Amino acid sequence: MMITLFQNRLAYLSLSLVLLVAAFPLISAGTVHGPESLWWLGLLALTCGGLIPPVQRLVWGPPKPPAASAPATDESTPVKGDRQ
């Protein structure tokens, strides 16, 4: 399951964002009035959320660029049959 997650760019970036967003309220609640375990859980979420994108790039490499569908034409080069 983890391999499938890391091969889908949208999935692993979404998971990373959710972990990072959830980390700060957990750390805050654990620091101010909650049990200390909330602070550690928030720190773990922050660390995992921050490490997911770099680990993915190290293991699977950078994402592949989309395939070019058609060659782009430059407007400065004249097209055959174009009158100026």
N, C-alpha and C positions, 0 to 999 in steps of 0.2 A: 504494500500500500504506500509506503514512504517513497519508493522509487517512482511510482505513478504520480505522486504528488509533486516531486521535484522535477519531473519532466513537463508538467503543465505550468507554464510561466504565470498565468493568471492565478492559479490555485496557490502556489507557494508565496507569491507576493501578497495575496489577500490574507493568507494565514499570518504572514509576518506583520501586516498592518493591524490585524485584529489583536495579536499578542502585544504589539507596542501600545495600542490604544488602551487595552485592558490593564497594562502594567502600572500606569501612573495612579489610577484610583486605588488599586490594590496596595501600592506602596504607601500612599497617603493614609488610607484607612488603617493599615498596619502600624504606621508610625504614630498616629494621633490617638486613636481610641480602640482599635481592634486588637485581636490577638497577634502576637509576633509572627505567627505562621503566615498571615496575610502579607506581611512585609517581605518574607522570603519567597512567597509565591509570586509576588509582583516583580521581585528582582529576577527570578527565574524566567518569567514571561518576557521581561525586558531583554535579558541576555539571549534567549532563544529567538525572539523576534528580530533582534539586531544581527544575529549570526546566520539566519536562514539565507538571505540573498548572497553573501560572500561564499558560503559553503557550497551553494548550488553552482556558482560560477567556477569554483575550484574543481568540483567533481565532474560536472557535465559541460563546462566551457561556456562561452558567451552564447546567447541565443542566435539562431541562424536567421539571416535576413530573409525577408519574403522574396520569392522568386519573381524576377522581372517578367511582366506579361508582354510588353512590347517595347522596342527601343524608343527612347525619347527623341523627339526631333527638336533641334535647336532653331529658334526663329531667325537667327542671324544667317544661317546657311540657306541658300536658295533651294527650293524644291523643284524637281524637273517639271517643266511646263508652267512654272510660276513667272509671271511677267512683272517687271518692275519699271 
